[in-house]
Amino acid sequence: MSAATSIRYFRYTALAEAISYLLLLGVAMPLKYIWGLPLAVKIVGGIHGGLFVIFCLTLAIAMRAGQWSLVRAAGLFLASLVPLLPFWLDARLRAWEAAAPPHQPSPQNSDETGS
């Protein structure tokens, strides 16, 4: 998978995770604590948890493919913990996606026969 594609998948996952976080904080939590509907937190919390795991996996893949530093990856991880910050960082991720080479040949697809 190319660096650009890896970063694009990470961007999409980061946005989905950010939306689920806002839904958890802004909809499900009030439903639980104000109106006594704990099922909302179970449902939205489960979805958010799954998206957060996928977020971490796609971050690791994008970090490797894009050759990002640990500092950059840690910053992106920490940004996911602050509501609305991932939306602001999306523009920067788009720029990194555009700057990434569109395709990197893998060792299996090289033209060398090894002889």
FIKOLZA-1660 file (N, C-alpha, C; in steps of 0.1 Angstrom, whole numbers, plus 5000, padded with zeros to 4 digits):
% residues 115
   i   px   py   pz ch aa at
   1 5009 4988 5000  A  M  N
   1 5000 5000 5000  A  M CA
   1 5009 5012 5000  A  M  C
   2 5005 5022 4992  A  S  N
   2 5014 5034 4991  A  S CA
   2 5012 5043 5004  A  S  C
   3 5021 5052 5006  A  A  N
   3 5021 5061 5017  A  A CA
   3 5008 5070 5016  A  A  C
   4 5005 5075 5004  A  A  N
   4 4994 5083 5002  A  A CA
   4 4981 5076 5006  A  A  C
   5 4980 5064 5002  A  T  N
   5 4968 5056 5005  A  T CA
   5 4967 5053 5020  A  T  C
   6 4978 5050 5026  A  S  N
   6 4978 5047 5041  A  S CA
   6 4974 5060 5048  A  S  C
   7 4979 5071 5044  A  I  N
   7 4975 5084 5051  A  I CA
   7 4960 5087 5048  A  I  C
   8 4955 5084 5037  A  R  N
   8 4941 5086 5034  A  R CA
   8 4932 5078 5042  A  R  C
   9 4936 5065 5044  A  Y  N
   9 4928 5056 5052  A  Y CA
   9 4928 5061 5067  A  Y  C
  10 4940 5066 5071  A  F  N
  10 4941 5071 5085  A  F CA
  10 4933 5083 5086  A  F  C
  11 4933 5092 5076  A  R  N
  11 4924 5104 5077  A  R CA
  11 4910 5101 5079  A  R  C
  12 4905 5092 5071  A  Y  N
  12 4891 5088 5071  A  Y CA
  12 4888 5082 5085  A  Y  C
  13 4896 5073 5090  A  T  N
  13 4894 5067 5103  A  T CA
  13 4895 5077 5114  A  T  C
  14 4904 5087 5113  A  A  N
  14 4905 5097 5123  A  A CA
  14 4892 5106 5124  A  A  C
  15 4887 5109 5112  A  L  N
  15 4874 5116 5112  A  L CA
  15 4862 5108 5117  A  L  C
  16 4862 5096 5114  A  A  N
  16 4851 5087 5119  A  A CA
  16 4852 5086 5134  A  A  C
  17 4864 5084 5139  A  E  N
  17 4866 5083 5154  A  E CA
  17 4863 5096 5160  A  E  C
  18 4866 5107 5155  A  A  N
  18 4863 5120 5160  A  A CA
  18 4848 5123 5161  A  A  C
  19 4841 5119 5151  A  I  N
  19 4827 5120 5151  A  I CA
  19 4820 5112 5161  A  I  C
  20 4825 5099 5163  A  S  N
  20 4820 5090 5173  A  S CA
  20 4823 5096 5187  A  S  C
  21 4834 5102 5189  A  Y  N
  21 4838 5108 5202  A  Y CA
  21 4828 5119 5205  A  Y  C
  22 4825 5128 5195  A  L  N
  22 4816 5139 5198  A  L CA
  22 4802 5133 5200  A  L  C
  23 4798 5123 5193  A  L  N
  23 4785 5117 5196  A  L CA
  23 4784 5111 5210  A  L  C
  24 4795 5105 5214  A  L  N
  24 4796 5099 5228  A  L CA
  24 4794 5110 5238  A  L  C
  25 4802 5121 5237  A  L  N
  25 4802 5131 5246  A  L CA
  25 4790 5140 5246  A  L  C
  26 4785 5143 5234  A  G  N
  26 4774 5153 5232  A  G CA
  26 4760 5147 5231  A  G  C
  27 4759 5134 5229  A  V  N
  27 4746 5128 5228  A  V CA
  27 4744 5117 5238  A  V  C
  28 4753 5107 5237  A  A  N
  28 4751 5095 5246  A  A CA
  28 4753 5098 5260  A  A  C
  29 4763 5106 5264  A  M  N
  29 4765 5109 5278  A  M CA
  29 4753 5117 5284  A  M  C
  30 4748 5127 5277  A  P  N
  30 4736 5134 5283  A  P CA
  30 4724 5125 5284  A  P  C
  31 4722 5116 5274  A  L  N
  31 4711 5106 5274  A  L CA
  31 4712 5097 5287  A  L  C
  32 4724 5094 5290  A  K  N
  32 4726 5085 5302  A  K CA
  32 4724 5093 5315  A  K  C
  33 4731 5104 5316  A  Y  N
  33 4731 5111 5329  A  Y CA
  33 4720 5121 5331  A  Y  C
  34 4714 5126 5321  A  I  N
  34 4703 5135 5323  A  I CA
  34 4689 5128 5322  A  I  C
  35 4688 5119 5312  A  W  N
  35 4675 5113 5309  A  W CA
  35 4675 5098 5314  A  W  C
  36 4686 5093 5319  A  G  N
  36 4686 5079 5325  A  G CA
  36 4685 5068 5314  A  G  C
  37 4692 5070 5303  A  L  N
  37 4692 5060 5292  A  L CA
  37 4706 5055 5290  A  L  C
  38 4711 5046 5298  A  P  N
  38 4725 5041 5297  A  P CA
  38 4728 5033 5285  A  P  C
  39 4718 5028 5278  A  L  N
  39 4720 5020 5266  A  L CA
  39 4727 5028 5255  A  L  C
  40 4724 5041 5255  A  A  N
  40 4731 5050 5245  A  A CA
  40 4746 5050 5246  A  A  C
  41 4751 5050 5259  A  V  N
  41 4765 5050 5261  A  V CA
  41 4771 5036 5257  A  V  C
  42 4763 5026 5260  A  K  N
  42 4768 5012 5256  A  K CA
  42 4770 5011 5241  A  K  C
  43 4760 5016 5234  A  I  N
  43 4760 5014 5219  A  I CA
  43 4771 5024 5213  A  I  C
  44 4770 5036 5216  A  V  N
  44 4779 5046 5210  A  V CA
  44 4793 5044 5216  A  V  C
  45 4795 5040 5228  A  G  N
  45 4808 5037 5234  A  G CA
  45 4814 5025 5228  A  G  C
  46 4807 5015 5225  A  G  N
  46 4812 5003 5218  A  G CA
  46 4817 5007 5204  A  G  C
  47 4809 5014 5197  A  I  N
  47 4813 5018 5183  A  I CA
  47 4825 5027 5184  A  I  C
  48 4826 5037 5193  A  H  N
  48 4837 5045 5195  A  H CA
  48 4850 5037 5198  A  H  C
  49 4848 5028 5207  A  G  N
  49 4860 5019 5211  A  G CA
  49 4865 5012 5199  A  G  C
  50 4857 5006 5191  A  G  N
  50 4861 4999 5179  A  G CA
  50 4868 5008 5170  A  G  C
  51 4863 5020 5168  A  L  N
  51 4869 5030 5159  A  L CA
  51 4882 5034 5164  A  L  C
  52 4883 5035 5177  A  F  N
  52 4896 5040 5183  A  F CA
  52 4907 5029 5181  A  F  C
  53 4903 5017 5182  A  V  N
  53 4913 5006 5179  A  V CA
  53 4918 5007 5165  A  V  C
  54 4908 5008 5156  A  I  N
  54 4911 5010 5141  A  I CA
  54 4920 5022 5139  A  I  C
  55 4917 5033 5146  A  F  N
  55 4925 5045 5145  A  F CA
  55 4939 5042 5149  A  F  C
  56 4941 5035 5160  A  C  N
  56 4955 5032 5164  A  C CA
  56 4962 5024 5154  A  C  C
  57 4955 5014 5148  A  L  N
  57 4961 5005 5138  A  L CA
  57 4965 5013 5125  A  L  C
  58 4955 5021 5120  A  T  N
  58 4958 5029 5108  A  T CA
  58 4969 5040 5111  A  T  C
  59 4970 5045 5123  A  L  N
  59 4980 5054 5126  A  L CA
  59 4994 5047 5125  A  L  C
  60 4995 5035 5130  A  A  N
  60 5008 5028 5130  A  A CA
  60 5011 5025 5115  A  A  C
  61 5001 5021 5107  A  I  N
  61 5004 5018 5093  A  I CA
  61 5008 5031 5085  A  I  C
  62 5001 5042 5088  A  A  N
  62 5005 5055 5081  A  A CA
  62 5019 5060 5086  A  A  C
  63 5021 5057 5099  A  M  N
  63 5035 5061 5104  A  M CA
  63 5046 5054 5097  A  M  C
  64 5044 5041 5095  A  R  N
  64 5054 5033 5088  A  R CA
  64 5055 5037 5073  A  R  C
  65 5043 5037 5067  A  A  N
  65 5043 5040 5052  A  A CA
  65 5048 5054 5049  A  A  C
  66 5044 5064 5057  A  G  N
  66 5048 5078 5055  A  G CA
  66 5061 5081 5061  A  G  C
  67 5068 5072 5068  A  Q  N
  67 5080 5074 5075  A  Q CA
  67 5079 5086 5085  A  Q  C
  68 5069 5086 5093  A  W  N
  68 5066 5097 5102  A  W CA
  68 5075 5094 5115  A  W  C
  69 5078 5105 5121  A  S  N
  69 5086 5104 5134  A  S CA
  69 5076 5100 5145  A  S  C
  70 5082 5095 5155  A  L  N
  70 5074 5091 5167  A  L CA
  70 5067 5103 5173  A  L  C
  71 5074 5114 5172  A  V  N
  71 5068 5127 5178  A  V CA
  71 5055 5131 5170  A  V  C
  72 5056 5129 5157  A  R  N
  72 5044 5132 5149  A  R CA
  72 5033 5123 5152  A  R  C
  73 5036 5110 5153  A  A  N
  73 5026 5100 5156  A  A CA
  73 5020 5102 5170  A  A  C
  74 5028 5105 5179  A  A  N
  74 5023 5108 5193  A  A CA
  74 5015 5120 5193  A  A  C
  75 5018 5130 5186  A  G  N
  75 5010 5142 5185  A  G CA
  75 4996 5140 5179  A  G  C
  76 4996 5131 5169  A  L  N
  76 4983 5128 5163  A  L CA
  76 4975 5119 5172  A  L  C
  77 4981 5110 5179  A  F  N
  77 4974 5102 5189  A  F CA
  77 4968 5111 5200  A  F  C
  78 4976 5120 5206  A  L  N
  78 4971 5129 5216  A  L CA
  78 4960 5138 5211  A  L  C
  79 4961 5142 5198  A  A  N
  79 4951 5151 5193  A  A CA
  79 4937 5144 5192  A  A  C
  80 4937 5130 5191  A  S  N
  80 4925 5123 5191  A  S CA
  80 4918 5123 5204  A  S  C
  81 4924 5127 5215  A  L  N
  81 4918 5127 5228  A  L CA
  81 4912 5141 5231  A  L  C
  82 4914 5151 5222  A  V  N
  82 4908 5164 5224  A  V CA
  82 4897 5166 5214  A  V  C
  83 4884 5168 5219  A  P  N
  83 4873 5169 5209  A  P CA
  83 4876 5181 5200  A  P  C
  84 4872 5180 5187  A  L  N
  84 4873 5189 5176  A  L CA
  84 4888 5191 5171  A  L  C
  85 4898 5187 5178  A  L  N
  85 4912 5189 5173  A  L CA
  85 4914 5181 5160  A  L  C
  86 4909 5168 5159  A  P  N
  86 4911 5161 5147  A  P CA
  86 4906 5167 5134  A  P  C
  87 4895 5175 5136  A  F  N
  87 4889 5182 5124  A  F CA
  87 4899 5193 5120  A  F  C
  88 4905 5200 5129  A  W  N
  88 4914 5210 5126  A  W CA
  88 4927 5204 5119  A  W  C
  89 4931 5192 5124  A  L  N
  89 4943 5186 5119  A  L CA
  89 4941 5179 5105  A  L  C
  90 4929 5178 5101  A  D  N
  90 4926 5171 5088  A  D CA
  90 4932 5179 5077  A  D  C
  91 4933 5192 5077  A  A  N
  91 4939 5199 5066  A  A CA
  91 4954 5196 5065  A  A  C
  92 4961 5194 5077  A  R  N
  92 4975 5190 5077  A  R CA
  92 4976 5176 5071  A  R  C
  93 4968 5167 5075  A  L  N
  93 4968 5154 5070  A  L CA
  93 4966 5153 5055  A  L  C
  94 4957 5162 5050  A  R  N
  94 4955 5163 5036  A  R CA
  94 4968 5167 5029  A  R  C
  95 4975 5176 5034  A  A  N
  95 4988 5181 5029  A  A CA
  95 4998 5170 5029  A  A  C
  96 4999 5162 5040  A  W  N
  96 5008 5151 5040  A  W CA
  96 5005 5140 5030  A  W  C
  97 4992 5138 5029  A  E  N
  97 4987 5129 5019  A  E CA
  97 4991 5133 5005  A  E  C
  98 4989 5146 5002  A  A  N
  98 4993 5151 4988  A  A CA
  98 5008 5151 4986  A  A  C
  99 5016 5153 4996  A  A  N
  99 5030 5153 4995  A  A CA
  99 5036 5139 4994  A  A  C
 100 5029 5129 4998  A  A  N
 100 5034 5115 4998  A  A CA
 100 5035 5110 4984  A  A  C
 101 5045 5101 4981  A  P  N
 101 5046 5095 4968  A  P CA
 101 5033 5086 4966  A  P  C
 102 5027 5087 4954  A  P  N
 102 5015 5080 4952  A  P CA
 102 5017 5064 4952  A  P  C
 103 5029 5060 4948  A  H  N
 103 5031 5045 4948  A  H CA
 103 5045 5042 4951  A  H  C
 104 5047 5032 4959  A  Q  N
 104 5060 5028 4962  A  Q CA
 104 5061 5013 4959  A  Q  C
 105 5070 5009 4949  A  P  N
 105 5070 4995 4945  A  P CA
 105 5075 4987 4957  A  P  C
 106 5068 4975 4958  A  S  N
 106 5072 4966 4969  A  S CA
 106 5083 4957 4964  A  S  C
 107 5090 4951 4973  A  P  N
 107 5101 4942 4969  A  P CA
 107 5096 4930 4961  A  P  C
 108 5084 4925 4963  A  Q  N
 108 5079 4914 4956  A  Q CA
 108 5076 4917 4941  A  Q  C
 109 5074 4930 4938  A  N  N
 109 5070 4934 4924  A  N CA
 109 5082 4940 4917  A  N  C
 110 5094 4938 4922  A  S  N
 110 5106 4944 4915  A  S CA
 110 5109 4936 4902  A  S  C
 111 5115 4943 4893  A  D  N
 111 5118 4936 4880  A  D CA
 111 5130 4927 4880  A  D  C
 112 5138 4927 4892  A  E  N
 112 5149 4919 4893  A  E CA
 112 5145 4905 4895  A  E  C
 113 5152 4896 4888  A  T  N
 113 5149 4882 4890  A  T CA
 113 5157 4875 4901  A  T  C
 114 5167 4882 4906  A  G  N
 114 5175 4877 4917  A  G CA
 114 5186 4867 4912  A  G  C
 115 5187 4865 4899  A  S  N
 115 5197 4856 4894  A  S CA
 115 5211 4862 4892  A  S  C
% end
